[in-house]
Amino acid sequence: MIVIIDENMGFVKPMSKYIFAQYEERFRDVGTFEIKAQMEDENLFLLDREKKYYVLFDFKVFGKITDISKDSDSEYDKIIEIKGSLSPYLFTKRVIRGTINFTGQTYKYIETLVKTYI
C-alpha cells in the first residue's frame, strides 16, 4: 500500500491507481524510489509544484517526492512518473540536535523528529 502524506505530515490519501512502484534502500547512501501512476483525477493533485508531498510504502518506508513528470516513453498513455528520496534524505538537509527515544511505526518516528527538532 502506498499512502501520500502532505507537508504537515497528514495523510492525504492512499494511492490506488499506479502501474509500477519500486524503492531501493541503500546501506551507506540515501535510497530512492520510483512510482509510475496513471494520470487520473485522483493523482493529478501531485502535479502541483507549490506543495511538498511525501510517500509511505506499506507503513514502513518513508520518502520525499522530489520530481514528478509526464512519462513520454511509456507503453501506456497518460502516465506520470514520481521520483524521490527515502527518509535519510531529510537528515542530509537539516541538523538535528540531541537524542530521542522512540517506539512505534516509522512514519510516526519521522513525524516526531520533524515536530520536535525542525
N, C-alpha and C positions, 0 to 999 in steps of 0.2 A: 504494500500500500504506500502510495506517495501522497503526502499532505503538504499543501502550500501554507506558509506562515508569513504574516506581514512584518513590517519593520518594528512593530510594537510587541512582537512575539505572540500574537494572537492567531489562532487557526483561521484561515480564510476558507479553505475547502479541500476535500480530498480530490486528487486528480484521477479521473476515471477514464478519460479518453486520451490515451497515449499508445504509441506503437512500440516504442523501444525505450528502455531505461537501464543505465549501467553506471555504477560508480566504482572507483578504484582507490582503495586505501593504500597509502604508502607508509613505510616504516620511518624513514628519515626525511620525508618531504610532505608537502600538503597534497592530499588526494584530490581527484577531480571527479566530476560526474557529467553525464550527458543524457538528455531526455529528448526523444522525438515525439511530439504530440500533434494531434490533429488540430487544425485551425477551426475550432468550433467556438460557438458563443461562450461556452463556459471556460475556455482557455485564453480568450482574447485580452482579458484584463492584464495578463502578464506582459503584453507589449507596451504598457505604459512605462516610459523611461523615467518618469518623475519619481516613481516609488521603488523601494527596495523590497525584494521578496527572498524568502529562504525556503528550503526544501527539507522535508523529514522523510527518510526512507525507512519503512517498517518500524517506526517509533524508536529507532536505534541510531541511525546515521544522519547527521545534521550537516547541511551545506548552504552556502550563499550563492544565489544566482548572480552571475557576473555578465552573461551575454545571452541575448535572445535574438534570433534571426530567422528569416524565412529560408527554408531549406530548398534550394533550387535543384539539387542533384538527386532528389528523392524519386523513388519509383511511384510513389503515391502523390496525388495532388494535395495542395494546401496543407503543408506540414511546417511546423515551427520547431526550431532546434534550440534547446535550452541547455546552456553550459554553465558550469560553476566550479567552485572550490569547496572542499569539505571543511568542517569546523576548525581544524587547526589554522586555517587561513585567517580567522579572526585574531588569533594570537600573534600573527606576524605584523599586524597593523596597529596594535594597541599595547600599552604597558599595563600589566595587572600586578598590583602590589598585595602582599600578604598571602595568607593561606585560607582556603575554605574547605571545610569538611562537608561532604555531601553524600547522601544515599538516595538513589532513585533512578529515574529514566534520564537518558542522555539529553533530550530536549529541555527538560526541567533544569538540568545542570547548566546548560548554556544560558538559559533564561536567568537563572540565579546569578551567574557571573556577570552578565550584561547589566542587570538591575543593580547589583551590589557595587561593582567596580568601575563601570563605564558611564 
